[in-house]
């Protein structure tokens, strides 16, 4: 478990340093899309804890939530 956390952290750091920079014009939209994605992920965790998780609902909600958030911003 600890090794998985260490590997995931190192991969995240490596990915963060090697990804291209996002142009300043799009930073507002990217930030809102990330917030919408986090909302969907937290909802999925909540549904899993309540034993009501459905992958179809999660995937459709994930992308729909991001698109609507970007359209409204």
C-alpha positions in Angstrom: 0.0 0.0 0.0 2.8 2.4 0.9 4.7 1.5 -2.2 1.7 2.2 -4.4 1.3 5.7 -2.8 5.0 6.4 -3.4 4.9 5.2 -7.0 1.7 7.2 -7.7 3.3 10.3 -6.2 6.4 10.0 -8.3 4.4 9.4 -11.4 2.3 12.5 -10.7 5.4 14.6 -10.2 7.0 13.3 -13.4 3.7 13.9 -15.3 3.4 17.4 -13.9 6.9 18.3 -15.1 6.6 16.8 -18.6 3.1 18.1 -19.6 2.9 21.0 -21.9 1.9 24.4 -20.4 -1.7 25.4 -20.8 -2.2 28.8 -22.4 -3.3 31.6 -20.1 -6.5 32.1 -22.1 -7.7 28.5 -21.2 -6.8 28.4 -17.5 -10.2 29.5 -16.3 -11.9 26.7 -18.3 -9.4 24.1 -17.2 -9.9 25.0 -13.6 -13.6 24.7 -13.9 -13.4 21.4 -15.7 -11.1 20.0 -13.0 -13.6 21.2 -10.3 -16.5 19.5 -12.2 -14.4 16.3 -12.5 -13.6 16.3 -8.8 -17.3 16.7 -8.1 -18.1 13.6 -10.1 -15.3 11.6 -8.5 -16.5 12.6 -5.0 -20.0 11.6 -6.0 -18.8 8.3 -7.2 -17.0 7.7 -3.9 -20.2 8.6 -2.0 -22.2 6.2 -4.3 -19.7 3.4 -3.7 -20.0 3.8 0.1 -23.8 3.6 -0.2 -23.5 0.5 -2.5 -25.3 2.4 -5.3 -22.4 2.9 -7.7 -23.0 2.5 -11.5 -20.2 2.9 -14.0 -22.6 4.0 -16.7 -24.0 6.8 -14.5 -20.4 7.8 -13.4 -19.0 8.0 -16.9 -21.9 9.9 -18.4 -22.1 12.2 -15.4 -18.4 12.8 -15.5 -18.2 14.1 -19.0 -21.6 15.8 -19.0 -20.7 17.7 -15.8 -17.4 18.9 -17.3 -19.0 20.0 -20.6 -21.9 21.9 -18.8 -19.4 23.6 -16.4 -17.3 24.8 -19.3 -20.3 26.0 -21.3 -21.6 28.0 -18.3 -18.3 29.6 -17.6 
